[in-house]
Amino acid sequence: MEPSGFGRILLVIGVVALIAGGIFLLLGKMGIGSMPGDMRFGKGNVRVYFPLGTSIVLSIILTVLLNLFLRGR
């Protein structure tokens, strides 16, 4: 692979990571990260967070969106 091609791939990955980070920041401000069904455990200095409710909601939303876009072809 040529260095210019590898550079383009890295730029695309960086842009996608930037957009995903912005989306996660916005979702956190809207309260998506603390939905009913999300489990939090903690004792002392150890804390475990398992976002089960958030995972289910995001899975349903992404399934619907992907079905709308991919079946339309």
CHARMM-style PDB file with segment names, atoms N, HN, CA, C and O in Angstrom:
ATOM      1  N   MET     1       0.849  -1.174   0.000  1.00  0.00      PROA
ATOM      2  CA  MET     1       0.000   0.000   0.000  1.00  0.00      PROA
ATOM      3  C   MET     1       0.898   1.241   0.000  1.00  0.00      PROA
ATOM      4  O   MET     1       1.904   1.303   0.706  1.00  0.00      PROA
ATOM      5  N   GLU     2       0.516   2.188  -0.783  1.00  0.00      PROA
ATOM      6  HN  GLU     2      -0.302   2.137  -1.356  1.00  0.00      PROA
ATOM      7  CA  GLU     2       1.270   3.435  -0.863  1.00  0.00      PROA
ATOM      8  C   GLU     2       1.039   4.277   0.395  1.00  0.00      PROA
ATOM      9  O   GLU     2      -0.021   4.196   1.017  1.00  0.00      PROA
ATOM     10  N   PRO     3       2.028   5.077   0.761  1.00  0.00      PROA
ATOM     11  CA  PRO     3       1.853   5.933   1.949  1.00  0.00      PROA
ATOM     12  C   PRO     3       0.683   6.902   1.824  1.00  0.00      PROA
ATOM     13  O   PRO     3       0.025   7.197   2.822  1.00  0.00      PROA
ATOM     14  N   SER     4       0.408   7.405   0.616  1.00  0.00      PROA
ATOM     15  HN  SER     4       0.942   7.166  -0.195  1.00  0.00      PROA
ATOM     16  CA  SER     4      -0.714   8.340   0.472  1.00  0.00      PROA
ATOM     17  C   SER     4      -2.046   7.636   0.696  1.00  0.00      PROA
ATOM     18  O   SER     4      -2.964   8.219   1.273  1.00  0.00      PROA
ATOM     19  N   GLY     5      -2.163   6.394   0.248  1.00  0.00      PROA
ATOM     20  HN  GLY     5      -1.417   5.919  -0.220  1.00  0.00      PROA
ATOM     21  CA  GLY     5      -3.398   5.632   0.480  1.00  0.00      PROA
ATOM     22  C   GLY     5      -3.599   5.337   1.946  1.00  0.00      PROA
ATOM     23  O   GLY     5      -4.714   5.416   2.462  1.00  0.00      PROA
ATOM     24  N   PHE     6      -2.493   4.990   2.624  1.00  0.00      PROA
ATOM     25  HN  PHE     6      -1.587   4.926   2.204  1.00  0.00      PROA
ATOM     26  CA  PHE     6      -2.568   4.721   4.054  1.00  0.00      PROA
ATOM     27  C   PHE     6      -2.934   5.990   4.822  1.00  0.00      PROA
ATOM     28  O   PHE     6      -3.678   5.938   5.801  1.00  0.00      PROA
ATOM     29  N   GLY     7      -2.408   7.125   4.374  1.00  0.00      PROA
ATOM     30  HN  GLY     7      -1.803   7.168   3.578  1.00  0.00      PROA
ATOM     31  CA  GLY     7      -2.737   8.405   5.004  1.00  0.00      PROA
ATOM     32  C   GLY     7      -4.209   8.741   4.874  1.00  0.00      PROA
ATOM     33  O   GLY     7      -4.826   9.237   5.817  1.00  0.00      PROA
ATOM     34  N   ARG     8      -4.771   8.470   3.710  1.00  0.00      PROA
ATOM     35  HN  ARG     8      -4.270   8.066   2.944  1.00  0.00      PROA
ATOM     36  CA  ARG     8      -6.213   8.730   3.512  1.00  0.00      PROA
ATOM     37  C   ARG     8      -7.053   7.852   4.423  1.00  0.00      PROA
ATOM     38  O   ARG     8      -8.041   8.309   4.997  1.00  0.00      PROA
ATOM     39  N   ILE     9      -6.659   6.592   4.556  1.00  0.00      PROA
ATOM     40  HN  ILE     9      -5.856   6.221   4.090  1.00  0.00      PROA
ATOM     41  CA  ILE     9      -7.402   5.685   5.436  1.00  0.00      PROA
ATOM     42  C   ILE     9      -7.358   6.203   6.874  1.00  0.00      PROA
ATOM     43  O   ILE     9      -8.376   6.203   7.566  1.00  0.00      PROA
ATOM     44  N   LEU    10      -6.183   6.643   7.321  1.00  0.00      PROA
ATOM     45  HN  LEU    10      -5.357   6.643   6.759  1.00  0.00      PROA
ATOM     46  CA  LEU    10      -6.072   7.181   8.677  1.00  0.00      PROA
ATOM     47  C   LEU    10      -6.916   8.439   8.866  1.00  0.00      PROA
ATOM     48  O   LEU    10      -7.507   8.636   9.928  1.00  0.00      PROA
ATOM     49  N   LEU    11      -6.974   9.290   7.843  1.00  0.00      PROA
ATOM     50  HN  LEU    11      -6.494   9.130   6.981  1.00  0.00      PROA
ATOM     51  CA  LEU    11      -7.814  10.489   7.939  1.00  0.00      PROA
ATOM     52  C   LEU    11      -9.291  10.127   8.037  1.00  0.00      PROA
ATOM     53  O   LEU    11     -10.021  10.727   8.826  1.00  0.00      PROA
ATOM     54  N   VAL    12      -9.736   9.167   7.255  1.00  0.00      PROA
ATOM     55  HN  VAL    12      -9.143   8.680   6.614  1.00  0.00      PROA
ATOM     56  CA  VAL    12     -11.141   8.745   7.305  1.00  0.00      PROA
ATOM     57  C   VAL    12     -11.460   8.157   8.674  1.00  0.00      PROA
ATOM     58  O   VAL    12     -12.508   8.453   9.248  1.00  0.00      PROA
ATOM     59  N   ILE    13     -10.558   7.321   9.201  1.00  0.00      PROA
ATOM     60  HN  ILE    13      -9.707   7.081   8.735  1.00  0.00      PROA
ATOM     61  CA  ILE    13     -10.774   6.747  10.535  1.00  0.00      PROA
ATOM     62  C   ILE    13     -10.843   7.850  11.582  1.00  0.00      PROA
ATOM     63  O   ILE    13     -11.665   7.783  12.495  1.00  0.00      PROA
ATOM     64  N   GLY    14      -9.993   8.862  11.463  1.00  0.00      PROA
ATOM     65  HN  GLY    14      -9.325   8.917  10.721  1.00  0.00      PROA
ATOM     66  CA  GLY    14     -10.001   9.974  12.403  1.00  0.00      PROA
ATOM     67  C   GLY    14     -11.285  10.770  12.356  1.00  0.00      PROA
ATOM     68  O   GLY    14     -11.824  11.148  13.396  1.00  0.00      PROA
ATOM     69  N   VAL    15     -11.783  11.031  11.150  1.00  0.00      PROA
ATOM     70  HN  VAL    15     -11.345  10.724  10.305  1.00  0.00      PROA
ATOM     71  CA  VAL    15     -13.038  11.785  10.998  1.00  0.00      PROA
ATOM     72  C   VAL    15     -14.205  10.988  11.569  1.00  0.00      PROA
ATOM     73  O   VAL    15     -15.066  11.547  12.248  1.00  0.00      PROA
ATOM     74  N   VAL    16     -14.237   9.680  11.296  1.00  0.00      PROA
ATOM     75  HN  VAL    16     -13.537   9.226  10.745  1.00  0.00      PROA
ATOM     76  CA  VAL    16     -15.310   8.832  11.832  1.00  0.00      PROA
ATOM     77  C   VAL    16     -15.244   8.808  13.359  1.00  0.00      PROA
ATOM     78  O   VAL    16     -16.278   8.881  14.023  1.00  0.00      PROA
ATOM     79  N   ALA    17     -14.037   8.705  13.919  1.00  0.00      PROA
ATOM     80  HN  ALA    17     -13.197   8.645  13.380  1.00  0.00      PROA
ATOM     81  CA  ALA    17     -13.886   8.705  15.375  1.00  0.00      PROA
ATOM     82  C   ALA    17     -14.332  10.041  15.972  1.00  0.00      PROA
ATOM     83  O   ALA    17     -14.947  10.067  17.038  1.00  0.00      PROA
ATOM     84  N   LEU    18     -14.031  11.137  15.299  1.00  0.00      PROA
ATOM     85  HN  LEU    18     -13.531  11.116  14.433  1.00  0.00      PROA
ATOM     86  CA  LEU    18     -14.443  12.464  15.765  1.00  0.00      PROA
ATOM     87  C   LEU    18     -15.962  12.591  15.773  1.00  0.00      PROA
ATOM     88  O   LEU    18     -16.538  13.092  16.739  1.00  0.00      PROA
ATOM     89  N   ILE    19     -16.607  12.146  14.712  1.00  0.00      PROA
ATOM     90  HN  ILE    19     -16.139  11.739  13.928  1.00  0.00      PROA
ATOM     91  CA  ILE    19     -18.069  12.210  14.634  1.00  0.00      PROA
ATOM     92  C   ILE    19     -18.700  11.312  15.696  1.00  0.00      PROA
ATOM     93  O   ILE    19     -19.651  11.715  16.365  1.00  0.00      PROA
ATOM     94  N   ALA    20     -18.171  10.090  15.854  1.00  0.00      PROA
ATOM     95  HN  ALA    20     -17.398   9.762  15.311  1.00  0.00      PROA
ATOM     96  CA  ALA    20     -18.715   9.167  16.857  1.00  0.00      PROA
ATOM     97  C   ALA    20     -18.541   9.746  18.263  1.00  0.00      PROA
ATOM     98  O   ALA    20     -19.444   9.631  19.091  1.00  0.00      PROA
ATOM     99  N   GLY    21     -17.401  10.361  18.539  1.00  0.00      PROA
ATOM    100  HN  GLY    21     -16.667  10.455  17.867  1.00  0.00      PROA
ATOM    101  CA  GLY    21     -17.183  10.979  19.843  1.00  0.00      PROA
ATOM    102  C   GLY    21     -18.167  12.102  20.114  1.00  0.00      PROA
ATOM    103  O   GLY    21     -18.681  12.227  21.226  1.00  0.00      PROA
ATOM    104  N   GLY    22     -18.431  12.921  19.104  1.00  0.00      PROA
ATOM    105  HN  GLY    22     -18.013  12.820  18.201  1.00  0.00      PROA
ATOM    106  CA  GLY    22     -19.417  13.995  19.256  1.00  0.00      PROA
ATOM    107  C   GLY    22     -20.811  13.462  19.518  1.00  0.00      PROA
ATOM    108  O   GLY    22     -21.553  14.008  20.335  1.00  0.00      PROA
ATOM    109  N   ILE    23     -21.163  12.394  18.821  1.00  0.00      PROA
ATOM    110  HN  ILE    23     -20.561  11.951  18.157  1.00  0.00      PROA
ATOM    111  CA  ILE    23     -22.483  11.786  19.030  1.00  0.00      PROA
ATOM    112  C   ILE    23     -22.596  11.250  20.449  1.00  0.00      PROA
ATOM    113  O   ILE    23     -23.620  11.442  21.106  1.00  0.00      PROA
ATOM    114  N   PHE    24     -21.543  10.575  20.929  1.00  0.00      PROA
ATOM    115  HN  PHE    24     -20.711  10.420  20.396  1.00  0.00      PROA
ATOM    116  CA  PHE    24     -21.591  10.036  22.287  1.00  0.00      PROA
ATOM    117  C   PHE    24     -21.657  11.144  23.331  1.00  0.00      PROA
ATOM    118  O   PHE    24     -22.327  10.985  24.352  1.00  0.00      PROA
ATOM    119  N   LEU    25     -20.978  12.257  23.096  1.00  0.00      PROA
ATOM    120  HN  LEU    25     -20.433  12.386  22.267  1.00  0.00      PROA
ATOM    121  CA  LEU    25     -21.080  13.384  24.021  1.00  0.00      PROA
ATOM    122  C   LEU    25     -22.500  13.942  24.060  1.00  0.00      PROA
ATOM    123  O   LEU    25     -23.025  14.243  25.132  1.00  0.00      PROA
ATOM    124  N   LEU    26     -23.119  14.079  22.886  1.00  0.00      PROA
ATOM    125  HN  LEU    26     -22.693  13.834  22.015  1.00  0.00      PROA
ATOM    126  CA  LEU    26     -24.488  14.587  22.842  1.00  0.00      PROA
ATOM    127  C   LEU    26     -25.464  13.616  23.498  1.00  0.00      PROA
ATOM    128  O   LEU    26     -26.368  14.040  24.217  1.00  0.00      PROA
ATOM    129  N   LEU    27     -25.290  12.321  23.258  1.00  0.00      PROA
ATOM    130  HN  LEU    27     -24.555  11.976  22.673  1.00  0.00      PROA
ATOM    131  CA  LEU    27     -26.175  11.328  23.877  1.00  0.00      PROA
ATOM    132  C   LEU    27     -26.024  11.336  25.397  1.00  0.00      PROA
ATOM    133  O   LEU    27     -27.006  11.158  26.117  1.00  0.00      PROA
ATOM    134  N   GLY    28     -24.811  11.541  25.885  1.00  0.00      PROA
ATOM    135  HN  GLY    28     -24.013  11.686  25.301  1.00  0.00      PROA
ATOM    136  CA  GLY    28     -24.596  11.611  27.332  1.00  0.00      PROA
ATOM    137  C   GLY    28     -25.282  12.816  27.948  1.00  0.00      PROA
ATOM    138  O   GLY    28     -25.802  12.733  29.061  1.00  0.00      PROA
ATOM    139  N   LYS    29     -25.289  13.937  27.236  1.00  0.00      PROA
ATOM    140  HN  LYS    29     -24.867  14.005  26.332  1.00  0.00      PROA
ATOM    141  CA  LYS    29     -25.958  15.141  27.740  1.00  0.00      PROA
ATOM    142  C   LYS    29     -27.476  14.970  27.762  1.00  0.00      PROA
ATOM    143  O   LYS    29     -28.162  15.574  28.586  1.00  0.00      PROA
ATOM    144  N   MET    30     -27.999  14.137  26.844  1.00  0.00      PROA
ATOM    145  HN  MET    30     -27.442  13.646  26.174  1.00  0.00      PROA
ATOM    146  CA  MET    30     -29.444  13.916  26.770  1.00  0.00      PROA
ATOM    147  C   MET    30     -29.911  12.850  27.755  1.00  0.00      PROA
ATOM    148  O   MET    30     -31.114  12.609  27.864  1.00  0.00      PROA
ATOM    149  N   GLY    31     -28.998  12.206  28.472  1.00  0.00      PROA
ATOM    150  HN  GLY    31     -28.022  12.401  28.384  1.00  0.00      PROA
ATOM    151  CA  GLY    31     -29.395  11.220  29.473  1.00  0.00      PROA
ATOM    152  C   GLY    31     -29.488   9.807  28.946  1.00  0.00      PROA
ATOM    153  O   GLY    31     -30.034   8.937  29.624  1.00  0.00      PROA
ATOM    154  N   ILE    32     -28.970   9.552  27.754  1.00  0.00      PROA
ATOM    155  HN  ILE    32     -28.526  10.259  27.204  1.00  0.00      PROA
ATOM    156  CA  ILE    32     -29.062   8.215  27.177  1.00  0.00      PROA
ATOM    157  C   ILE    32     -28.215   7.229  27.979  1.00  0.00      PROA
ATOM    158  O   ILE    32     -28.553   6.046  28.022  1.00  0.00      PROA
ATOM    159  N   GLY    33     -27.147   7.662  28.604  1.00  0.00      PROA
ATOM    160  HN  GLY    33     -26.873   8.623  28.569  1.00  0.00      PROA
ATOM    161  CA  GLY    33     -26.259   6.764  29.332  1.00  0.00      PROA
ATOM    162  C   GLY    33     -26.777   6.327  30.687  1.00  0.00      PROA
ATOM    163  O   GLY    33     -26.115   5.537  31.359  1.00  0.00      PROA
ATOM    164  N   SER    34     -27.921   6.803  31.111  1.00  0.00      PROA
ATOM    165  HN  SER    34     -28.459   7.445  30.565  1.00  0.00      PROA
ATOM    166  CA  SER    34     -28.463   6.419  32.420  1.00  0.00      PROA
ATOM    167  C   SER    34     -29.930   6.051  32.306  1.00  0.00      PROA
ATOM    168  O   SER    34     -30.788   6.616  32.985  1.00  0.00      PROA
ATOM    169  N   MET    35     -30.197   5.100  31.439  1.00  0.00      PROA
ATOM    170  HN  MET    35     -29.501   4.641  30.888  1.00  0.00      PROA
ATOM    171  CA  MET    35     -31.572   4.655  31.210  1.00  0.00      PROA
ATOM    172  C   MET    35     -31.960   3.568  32.199  1.00  0.00      PROA
ATOM    173  O   MET    35     -31.090   2.933  32.795  1.00  0.00      PROA
ATOM    174  N   PRO    36     -33.262   3.348  32.378  1.00  0.00      PROA
ATOM    175  CA  PRO    36     -33.684   2.211  33.192  1.00  0.00      PROA
ATOM    176  C   PRO    36     -33.181   0.916  32.559  1.00  0.00      PROA
ATOM    177  O   PRO    36     -33.251   0.745  31.342  1.00  0.00      PROA
ATOM    178  N   GLY    37     -32.690   0.032  33.364  1.00  0.00      PROA
ATOM    179  HN  GLY    37     -32.633   0.170  34.353  1.00  0.00      PROA
ATOM    180  CA  GLY    37     -32.129  -1.211  32.860  1.00  0.00      PROA
ATOM    181  C   GLY    37     -30.614  -1.201  32.841  1.00  0.00      PROA
ATOM    182  O   GLY    37     -29.991  -2.256  32.724  1.00  0.00      PROA
ATOM    183  N   ASP    38     -30.009  -0.020  32.955  1.00  0.00      PROA
ATOM    184  HN  ASP    38     -30.515   0.837  33.051  1.00  0.00      PROA
ATOM    185  CA  ASP    38     -28.555   0.067  33.059  1.00  0.00      PROA
ATOM    186  C   ASP    38     -28.161  -0.304  34.491  1.00  0.00      PROA
ATOM    187  O   ASP    38     -28.734   0.205  35.454  1.00  0.00      PROA
ATOM    188  N   MET    39     -27.193  -1.181  34.613  1.00  0.00      PROA
ATOM    189  HN  MET    39     -26.728  -1.594  33.830  1.00  0.00      PROA
ATOM    190  CA  MET    39     -26.807  -1.672  35.930  1.00  0.00      PROA
ATOM    191  C   MET    39     -25.481  -1.057  36.361  1.00  0.00      PROA
ATOM    192  O   MET    39     -24.539  -0.953  35.576  1.00  0.00      PROA
ATOM    193  N   ARG    40     -25.432  -0.656  37.615  1.00  0.00      PROA
ATOM    194  HN  ARG    40     -26.197  -0.741  38.253  1.00  0.00      PROA
ATOM    195  CA  ARG    40     -24.216  -0.098  38.206  1.00  0.00      PROA
ATOM    196  C   ARG    40     -23.932  -0.822  39.513  1.00  0.00      PROA
ATOM    197  O   ARG    40     -24.800  -0.962  40.374  1.00  0.00      PROA
ATOM    198  N   PHE    41     -22.712  -1.270  39.632  1.00  0.00      PROA
ATOM    199  HN  PHE    41     -22.006  -1.156  38.932  1.00  0.00      PROA
ATOM    200  CA  PHE    41     -22.272  -1.932  40.850  1.00  0.00      PROA
ATOM    201  C   PHE    41     -21.012  -1.243  41.323  1.00  0.00      PROA
ATOM    202  O   PHE    41     -20.201  -0.797  40.512  1.00  0.00      PROA
ATOM    203  N   GLY    42     -20.842  -1.152  42.620  1.00  0.00      PROA
ATOM    204  HN  GLY    42     -21.501  -1.514  43.280  1.00  0.00      PROA
ATOM    205  CA  GLY    42     -19.626  -0.535  43.117  1.00  0.00      PROA
ATOM    206  C   GLY    42     -19.352  -0.894  44.561  1.00  0.00      PROA
ATOM    207  O   GLY    42     -20.263  -1.044  45.376  1.00  0.00      PROA
ATOM    208  N   LYS    43     -18.072  -1.027  44.850  1.00  0.00      PROA
ATOM    209  HN  LYS    43     -17.333  -0.905  44.188  1.00  0.00      PROA
ATOM    210  CA  LYS    43     -17.651  -1.270  46.221  1.00  0.00      PROA
ATOM    211  C   LYS    43     -16.235  -0.738  46.358  1.00  0.00      PROA
ATOM    212  O   LYS    43     -15.326  -1.182  45.656  1.00  0.00      PROA
ATOM    213  N   GLY    44     -16.055   0.194  47.244  1.00  0.00      PROA
ATOM    214  HN  GLY    44     -16.793   0.555  47.814  1.00  0.00      PROA
ATOM    215  CA  GLY    44     -14.729   0.772  47.425  1.00  0.00      PROA
ATOM    216  C   GLY    44     -14.317   1.572  46.196  1.00  0.00      PROA
ATOM    217  O   GLY    44     -15.039   2.467  45.757  1.00  0.00      PROA
ATOM    218  N   ASN    45     -13.159   1.247  45.648  1.00  0.00      PROA
ATOM    219  HN  ASN    45     -12.572   0.520  46.004  1.00  0.00      PROA
ATOM    220  CA  ASN    45     -12.642   1.956  44.482  1.00  0.00      PROA
ATOM    221  C   ASN    45     -13.034   1.299  43.165  1.00  0.00      PROA
ATOM    222  O   ASN    45     -12.657   1.788  42.100  1.00  0.00      PROA
ATOM    223  N   VAL    46     -13.773   0.216  43.216  1.00  0.00      PROA
ATOM    224  HN  VAL    46     -14.079  -0.181  44.081  1.00  0.00      PROA
ATOM    225  CA  VAL    46     -14.135  -0.515  41.999  1.00  0.00      PROA
ATOM    226  C   VAL    46     -15.590  -0.214  41.646  1.00  0.00      PROA
ATOM    227  O   VAL    46     -16.491  -0.369  42.470  1.00  0.00      PROA
ATOM    228  N   ARG    47     -15.797   0.218  40.409  1.00  0.00      PROA
ATOM    229  HN  ARG    47     -15.065   0.344  39.739  1.00  0.00      PROA
ATOM    230  CA  ARG    47     -17.149   0.478  39.919  1.00  0.00      PROA
ATOM    231  C   ARG    47     -17.322  -0.223  38.579  1.00  0.00      PROA
ATOM    232  O   ARG    47     -16.442  -0.168  37.720  1.00  0.00      PROA
ATOM    233  N   VAL    48     -18.463  -0.882  38.410  1.00  0.00      PROA
ATOM    234  HN  VAL    48     -19.177  -0.926  39.108  1.00  0.00      PROA
ATOM    235  CA  VAL    48     -18.772  -1.578  37.163  1.00  0.00      PROA
ATOM    236  C   VAL    48     -20.081  -1.018  36.635  1.00  0.00      PROA
ATOM    237  O   VAL    48     -21.059  -0.898  37.374  1.00  0.00      PROA
ATOM    238  N   TYR    49     -20.093  -0.680  35.364  1.00  0.00      PROA
ATOM    239  HN  TYR    49     -19.299  -0.777  34.764  1.00  0.00      PROA
ATOM    240  CA  TYR    49     -21.285  -0.130  34.717  1.00  0.00      PROA
ATOM    241  C   TYR    49     -21.613  -1.011  33.525  1.00  0.00      PROA
ATOM    242  O   TYR    49     -20.776  -1.192  32.641  1.00  0.00      PROA
ATOM    243  N   PHE    50     -22.824  -1.565  33.488  1.00  0.00      PROA
ATOM    244  HN  PHE    50     -23.503  -1.418  34.207  1.00  0.00      PROA
ATOM    245  CA  PHE    50     -23.259  -2.419  32.394  1.00  0.00      PROA
ATOM    246  C   PHE    50     -24.511  -1.799  31.778  1.00  0.00      PROA
ATOM    247  O   PHE    50     -25.593  -1.906  32.355  1.00  0.00      PROA
ATOM    248  N   PRO    51     -24.386  -1.144  30.601  1.00  0.00      PROA
ATOM    249  CA  PRO    51     -25.512  -0.415  30.004  1.00  0.00      PROA
ATOM    250  C   PRO    51     -26.466  -1.314  29.209  1.00  0.00      PROA
ATOM    251  O   PRO    51     -26.545  -1.200  27.986  1.00  0.00      PROA
ATOM    252  N   LEU    52     -27.178  -2.191  29.883  1.00  0.00      PROA
ATOM    253  HN  LEU    52     -27.113  -2.284  30.877  1.00  0.00      PROA
ATOM    254  CA  LEU    52     -28.067  -3.125  29.202  1.00  0.00      PROA
ATOM    255  C   LEU    52     -29.237  -2.409  28.531  1.00  0.00      PROA
ATOM    256  O   LEU    52     -29.531  -2.681  27.367  1.00  0.00      PROA
ATOM    257  N   GLY    53     -29.903  -1.512  29.229  1.00  0.00      PROA
ATOM    258  HN  GLY    53     -29.664  -1.290  30.175  1.00  0.00      PROA
ATOM    259  CA  GLY    53     -31.036  -0.781  28.656  1.00  0.00      PROA
ATOM    260  C   GLY    53     -30.624   0.071  27.463  1.00  0.00      PROA
ATOM    261  O   GLY    53     -31.314   0.096  26.443  1.00  0.00      PROA
ATOM    262  N   THR    54     -29.503   0.765  27.591  1.00  0.00      PROA
ATOM    263  HN  THR    54     -28.943   0.745  28.419  1.00  0.00      PROA
ATOM    264  CA  THR    54     -28.996   1.590  26.497  1.00  0.00      PROA
ATOM    265  C   THR    54     -28.636   0.731  25.293  1.00  0.00      PROA
ATOM    266  O   THR    54     -28.905   1.114  24.154  1.00  0.00      PROA
ATOM    267  N   SER    55     -28.033  -0.423  25.535  1.00  0.00      PROA
ATOM    268  HN  SER    55     -27.814  -0.735  26.460  1.00  0.00      PROA
ATOM    269  CA  SER    55     -27.650  -1.317  24.441  1.00  0.00      PROA
ATOM    270  C   SER    55     -28.871  -1.817  23.682  1.00  0.00      PROA
ATOM    271  O   SER    55     -28.844  -1.904  22.454  1.00  0.00      PROA
ATOM    272  N   ILE    56     -29.921  -2.140  24.387  1.00  0.00      PROA
ATOM    273  HN  ILE    56     -29.943  -2.069  25.384  1.00  0.00      PROA
ATOM    274  CA  ILE    56     -31.141  -2.630  23.732  1.00  0.00      PROA
ATOM    275  C   ILE    56     -31.774  -1.526  22.888  1.00  0.00      PROA
ATOM    276  O   ILE    56     -32.176  -1.771  21.750  1.00  0.00      PROA
ATOM    277  N   VAL    57     -31.866  -0.321  23.431  1.00  0.00      PROA
ATOM    278  HN  VAL    57     -31.540  -0.122  24.355  1.00  0.00      PROA
ATOM    279  CA  VAL    57     -32.469   0.789  22.690  1.00  0.00      PROA
ATOM    280  C   VAL    57     -31.646   1.113  21.444  1.00  0.00      PROA
ATOM    281  O   VAL    57     -32.210   1.280  20.362  1.00  0.00      PROA
ATOM    282  N   LEU    58     -30.316   1.206  21.579  1.00  0.00      PROA
ATOM    283  HN  LEU    58     -29.858   1.071  22.458  1.00  0.00      PROA
ATOM    284  CA  LEU    58     -29.469   1.490  20.419  1.00  0.00      PROA
ATOM    285  C   LEU    58     -29.540   0.384  19.384  1.00  0.00      PROA
ATOM    286  O   LEU    58     -29.502   0.659  18.184  1.00  0.00      PROA
ATOM    287  N   SER    59     -29.641  -0.862  19.824  1.00  0.00      PROA
ATOM    288  HN  SER    59     -29.672  -1.086  20.798  1.00  0.00      PROA
ATOM    289  CA  SER    59     -29.756  -1.979  18.897  1.00  0.00      PROA
ATOM    290  C   SER    59     -31.045  -1.895  18.080  1.00  0.00      PROA
ATOM    291  O   SER    59     -31.036  -2.140  16.874  1.00  0.00      PROA
ATOM    292  N   ILE    60     -32.131  -1.556  18.726  1.00  0.00      PROA
ATOM    293  HN  ILE    60     -32.138  -1.357  19.706  1.00  0.00      PROA
ATOM    294  CA  ILE    60     -33.407  -1.434  18.014  1.00  0.00      PROA
ATOM    295  C   ILE    60     -33.362  -0.277  17.018  1.00  0.00      PROA
ATOM    296  O   ILE    60     -33.804  -0.422  15.878  1.00  0.00      PROA
ATOM    297  N   ILE    61     -32.830   0.866  17.441  1.00  0.00      PROA
ATOM    298  HN  ILE    61     -32.471   0.984  18.367  1.00  0.00      PROA
ATOM    299  CA  ILE    61     -32.750   2.031  16.554  1.00  0.00      PROA
ATOM    300  C   ILE    61     -31.870   1.732  15.346  1.00  0.00      PROA
ATOM    301  O   ILE    61     -32.253   2.035  14.216  1.00  0.00      PROA
ATOM    302  N   LEU    62     -30.697   1.142  15.567  1.00  0.00      PROA
ATOM    303  HN  LEU    62     -30.386   0.896  16.485  1.00  0.00      PROA
ATOM    304  CA  LEU    62     -29.795   0.838  14.462  1.00  0.00      PROA
ATOM    305  C   LEU    62     -30.371  -0.229  13.532  1.00  0.00      PROA
ATOM    306  O   LEU    62     -30.164  -0.161  12.320  1.00  0.00      PROA
ATOM    307  N   THR    63     -31.085  -1.205  14.073  1.00  0.00      PROA
ATOM    308  HN  THR    63     -31.254  -1.261  15.058  1.00  0.00      PROA
ATOM    309  CA  THR    63     -31.722  -2.229  13.240  1.00  0.00      PROA
ATOM    310  C   THR    63     -32.760  -1.605  12.324  1.00  0.00      PROA
ATOM    311  O   THR    63     -32.808  -1.921  11.136  1.00  0.00      PROA
ATOM    312  N   VAL    64     -33.588  -0.726  12.861  1.00  0.00      PROA
ATOM    313  HN  VAL    64     -33.548  -0.469  13.827  1.00  0.00      PROA
ATOM    314  CA  VAL    64     -34.613  -0.068  12.048  1.00  0.00      PROA
ATOM    315  C   VAL    64     -33.969   0.793  10.965  1.00  0.00      PROA
ATOM    316  O   VAL    64     -34.379   0.745   9.805  1.00  0.00      PROA
ATOM    317  N   LEU    65     -32.959   1.583  11.343  1.00  0.00      PROA
ATOM    318  HN  LEU    65     -32.626   1.622  12.285  1.00  0.00      PROA
ATOM    319  CA  LEU    65     -32.302   2.447  10.358  1.00  0.00      PROA
ATOM    320  C   LEU    65     -31.611   1.649   9.257  1.00  0.00      PROA
ATOM    321  O   LEU    65     -31.727   1.988   8.079  1.00  0.00      PROA
ATOM    322  N   LEU    66     -30.900   0.601   9.629  1.00  0.00      PROA
ATOM    323  HN  LEU    66     -30.806   0.326  10.586  1.00  0.00      PROA
ATOM    324  CA  LEU    66     -30.215  -0.204   8.620  1.00  0.00      PROA
ATOM    325  C   LEU    66     -31.208  -0.910   7.701  1.00  0.00      PROA
ATOM    326  O   LEU    66     -30.964  -1.025   6.500  1.00  0.00      PROA
ATOM    327  N   ASN    67     -32.317  -1.381   8.249  1.00  0.00      PROA
ATOM    328  HN  ASN    67     -32.516  -1.288   9.225  1.00  0.00      PROA
ATOM    329  CA  ASN    67     -33.333  -2.015   7.400  1.00  0.00      PROA
ATOM    330  C   ASN    67     -33.954  -1.009   6.430  1.00  0.00      PROA
ATOM    331  O   ASN    67     -34.232  -1.348   5.279  1.00  0.00      PROA
ATOM    332  N   LEU    68     -34.169   0.207   6.881  1.00  0.00      PROA
ATOM    333  HN  LEU    68     -33.943   0.482   7.816  1.00  0.00      PROA
ATOM    334  CA  LEU    68     -34.730   1.217   5.987  1.00  0.00      PROA
ATOM    335  C   LEU    68     -33.763   1.549   4.835  1.00  0.00      PROA
ATOM    336  O   LEU    68     -34.183   1.680   3.686  1.00  0.00      PROA
ATOM    337  N   PHE    69     -32.485   1.681   5.152  1.00  0.00      PROA
ATOM    338  HN  PHE    69     -32.144   1.574   6.086  1.00  0.00      PROA
ATOM    339  CA  PHE    69     -31.510   2.084   4.129  1.00  0.00      PROA
ATOM    340  C   PHE    69     -31.095   0.925   3.231  1.00  0.00      PROA
ATOM    341  O   PHE    69     -30.936   1.119   2.026  1.00  0.00      PROA
ATOM    342  N   LEU    70     -30.916  -0.261   3.775  1.00  0.00      PROA
ATOM    343  HN  LEU    70     -31.045  -0.419   4.754  1.00  0.00      PROA
ATOM    344  CA  LEU    70     -30.401  -1.367   2.969  1.00  0.00      PROA
ATOM    345  C   LEU    70     -31.488  -2.078   2.172  1.00  0.00      PROA
ATOM    346  O   LEU    70     -31.189  -2.651   1.124  1.00  0.00      PROA
ATOM    347  N   ARG    71     -32.717  -2.063   2.623  1.00  0.00      PROA
ATOM    348  HN  ARG    71     -32.960  -1.598   3.474  1.00  0.00      PROA
ATOM    349  CA  ARG    71     -33.795  -2.705   1.863  1.00  0.00      PROA
ATOM    350  C   ARG    71     -34.329  -1.802   0.761  1.00  0.00      PROA
ATOM    351  O   ARG    71     -35.033  -2.264  -0.136  1.00  0.00      PROA
ATOM    352  N   GLY    72     -34.001  -0.537   0.824  1.00  0.00      PROA
ATOM    353  HN  GLY    72     -33.429  -0.161   1.553  1.00  0.00      PROA
ATOM    354  CA  GLY    72     -34.457   0.404  -0.180  1.00  0.00      PROA
ATOM    355  C   GLY    72     -33.691   0.283  -1.496  1.00  0.00      PROA
ATOM    356  O   GLY    72     -34.080   0.889  -2.494  1.00  0.00      PROA
ATOM    357  N   ARG    73     -32.618  -0.485  -1.507  1.00  0.00      PROA
ATOM    358  HN  ARG    73     -32.301  -0.977  -0.696  1.00  0.00      PROA
ATOM    359  CA  ARG    73     -31.794  -0.619  -2.719  1.00  0.00      PROA
ATOM    360  C   ARG    73     -32.395  -1.556  -3.704  1.00  0.00      PROA
ATOM    361  OT1 ARG    73     -31.826  -1.777  -4.773  1.00  0.00      PROA
TER     362      ARG     73
END
